[in-house]
Amino acid sequence: MNEQEKARLEELESKDAAWREKLSAHDRAHIDDTNSSGSKKRRRPAYEGLTPEEKAECDRLRRKRYWEWVLTDSAEEDARFAELQKADEAWKRKRKEKWAAQAASEMSDGYRDDLPGKRLKVACSQPEETPPEERDWKAEVEKDMEEYHELCRHGMTLEDWHEYQKLVDKRQSRLWLEFLPGNEDYDYEYVLDLLQFKISRMMDYWRWDCHSDDGEYILGQMELAVHLIGIIRNHGCDPGESCTRRLRHRVNLRNQARFTAQPIQWCPSKRHEVRWKKAWHLIFKLLEEKLQEWWD
């Protein structure tokens, strides 16, 4: 970006930020009035933000600034990313060890091997609970939220976490730039490439950063989806296998009439073709039934 574009972007962002601050002040005042004197209406201020033309210009300049930053190499950023990634991996190892130790402790406290091959549950004494009227609920909620936010930040400070996520985003954007060249618009196979690439990126997130209890289960679904796409792209063989060799998988040919998709690409044998049809059928069935569950 040249100096003129930078100055114009700063001007547009300042105008937008001023409007957002004015709107936030109005909303805070409305909440204060409602809390103090019940329901009280306040007239919403007239819109003073960006015009549609200015918003389009601001978005264009932001994208230009963002991609220039993505394409800029920085030894300091690389070193900082490696440092934060090392801290992140150490936190994950420590948390994994903690959960494993906790699970082992709960198992040893709750069961005892009294007889060979059998486990008898042991009644554990529970500490007396504080009466509800004596509990500080607000402090407990604040403590729970603090622990939750620390979990989301993987034990980092808020500033370090934002910096780390920014650098991760830069790395992910560079991967997209490596994927885009040569991805033409005339061939359906590039749709499969795009789907496989995107699911692979999601797998990185679910492997390292997810917070869902069923993260491993969803990651397994994604791995299956990528594997099925690989079979489709490789003419019925596993990804990386040579199609000139005999297919080493057993294929049930008796139910082949259930799968009606016709491969346009070449399949070296009937078994390869049936396996290709089944993979084509299963990938879209998997996405239809499970895709909306891939959300953390």
N, C-alpha and C positions, 0 to 999 in steps of 0.2 A: 504494500500500500504506500502511495506517496503521501507527502505531508498534507496536501489538500484533502485527501480522502480521510486521513486520520482526524483532522480537525472537524470535518463534517460529521464523522461518526461520533466524536465526543459531544458535539452540539446536539445531535439527535438523541443520544443516550441521556444527556443531562435533562433535556426536555421531558423525556419519558419518565425518568426517575423523579423529577419534580412533581409530575402528575400523580404518580403512584404514591408518593409521600403525602400529598394533599388528600388523596382518597383514603389512605390508611388513617390519617388524622381524623377525617370525618367519621370513619367506622369506629374508631376508639371513642370519640365523643358520643356517638350514638349508643354504644354499649354502656358508657358511664351514665348517660341520662336514663336509660332503661333500668339500670340497677338501682339508681337513687330514687326515681319517682315513677316507677312502673313503665308501662308502654308509652313512649313519647316519640312522635314522628319528627324526623329531621329531613329537610329537603336535600336530596342528593345533589352535589355540585355539578355544574355543567362540565361536559367533557372538554378538557384542555390538553389532551395528549397529542400523539402524532396523527397526522392525516393519513389516509390509506396510501398516498404516494410516498409520504415520508417513511411510513412503516416498511413499505417494500424496499425503499432505498436503504434503510437501516439494516434490514435483514440481509440484503445483498452485501453490504460492507462488513457485517459481522461474519458472514460465511467466508468472505475473502480473508479477513484477519485470522479466522480460525484455521483455514487450510494453509496459510503462510506459516503459522506457528507449528502446525503438524509437520510440515516439510522442513522445518529448521532443525538442524542437528545441534545438540548442546552436550558437551562432555559433563557439565555440572548437573544437568537434568538426568543424564544416564546414571551418574554416580548416586544421585539422590533417589532415583527409582530403585536401584539395586539395594540401597540401604533400607528403604521402606518395605520393599518386597521381602528382604531378609527378616525384618521385624514381624511382618505379617505371617510368614511361614513359621516363625518361632512361636507366635501366639496360637496358631492353629495346632501345632504339635502339643503345646502345653495344655490346650483345651481338650484335645483328644485323649491325652493321658489322664486328665482330670476326670473326664466322663468314664473312661475305662476303670479307673480306680473306684469311682463312686458306684458303678454297676457291680463291681466285684465285692465292695463293702456291703451293699444292699443284699446281695446274694448270700454272703456269709452270715449276715445278721438274721436273715429271714429263714434260713434252712440249716438243718443239721443232719449229717450222715449217721443216723442211728442204726440203720440196717443196711447190709450190703445191697447195692443196687436201688435203694429207696431213699427218698428224702422226706423228712417230716418237718412241717412248718412249725416254727417256734414263736410263741406269742411274745412280742416285744413290748416292753413297758413304754407308754407314751407320756411325754411330759405334760403337766397340766397347762391348759391353754388360759391365756388372759381373758377375763370376761369382756365381751364386746364393748360394753360401755366404758371400759378403762383403756381401750386400745387407741393409739394415735393413728387413725386411718390415713390422715393427710400425709404424715411422715412416711408411712408404709408405702403409699402410692408413689411418693417422690423417690423413695429408695428403689422401688421396682423399676420406675422409669429411668432412673440413673443407670441401673444395671443393664436395662434393655438397650439404652443408647451406647453404653460401653461395649456391649455385645455387637451392635451394628457397626461400631467403629473398629472392631477387632483390637480393642485395648489401646488404641492410639488416641492422641488428643484430637479435638475437632479440626484444628488447623492442619495437622499432619495427615489426617484422613482425607480431607478435601484435596490436599496437594497430591496425595497418592492416587486418588480417583482421577484427578486431572491427568496425571502421567499415564495411568492405565488407559484412559480414553484416547490419549495420543497414540499409544501403541496399537490399540484396536483399530483406530482410524487408518494407521499406516498399513495394517493387514488388509483392510478393504481396498486401499489404493493398489496393493500388489495383486489383488484378485480381479480388479476391474479390467485392466488391459486385455484385449483379446476375447472378451465376453460379448460376443456379437448378438444381434437382435433377430437374426433370421432362423435360428435353430432352436427347437424345443429343449434340446439337451442342456442348454445354458440355464434354463429354469431349474433343472435338477441340480446343476452346479451351484446356483444361487441358494437353493434350499439347503443343500448339504453344507455349504460354507456358513450360512447363518446358524444352523443347528450346532455346528462345531464351535462357533463363538459362544453360543448359549451354554454349551457343555463346559467351557472354561469357567463361566460364571458359577454354574451349579456345582462344579467340582471344588471350587475354592471359596466362594463368597456367599452361598445360599444360607438362609436362616430357617428354612422349612424342615419340619421333622421328617418328611418323606422325600428329602432331597436325593438320597441314594436311589430310591425307586424311580423318581422322575429322570435322574441321570441315566439309569438303565434304559428307559424308554427312548431317550435321545440317542444313546449308543446304538440301539436297535434300528432306529430310523436311518442313521448314517450308514449302518451296515447294509440295510435293504437298498438304499440308493446306490451304494457301491456295487451290489449284485446287478442292479439294473444297468448301470453304466458299463459293467464288465461282461455283458452278454450271458448272464446266468452263473458266472463264477464268483467266488469271493473276491473282494478288492485285493489287488496285487497278485492274484493267481493268473497263470497263463491259461488261455482258453484252448490252446493246442493240445493240452494234456487231457487225459481221461478225468471226468468229473468224479471227485472223491466222495461226494455226498450222496446219500440214498435219497431218491426222489420218488414220491408216491405218484404213480401215473394213473391210478384208478379214479382219482377225483379231478383229473385235469379239465373235465367239461365244465366245472364250476368257475373256471378262470377264463374269461373271454377276451381279455386284452390281446391284441395281435402285435407282436414285436416287428417294428419296421427295420430295426437293426438286425444284423446277421447273428444267428445262434448256431454253434457248431454241431449240436445234436438235439434230439427230441427231449432228452432229459434237461439239457441246458435251457431249452425253450420253455418247458413247463416250470422250471425253477425261476426263470425270468418273469413269467406270468404271475406266479405266486408272489414274488417280491413286489411287483407292480401293484397287485391287489392289496397287499398287506400294508404298504407304506401309506396309501391314502386312507385305508381303514384306521390305521393307527393315528394319523393326524385328525381324522374326523372325530374319533372317540376321546383322544387324549390331549390334543393341542391346547385346549383352553385350560387345562390343569397346569401347564408349564408357566406358572406365575409365582413369584416369590413374594 
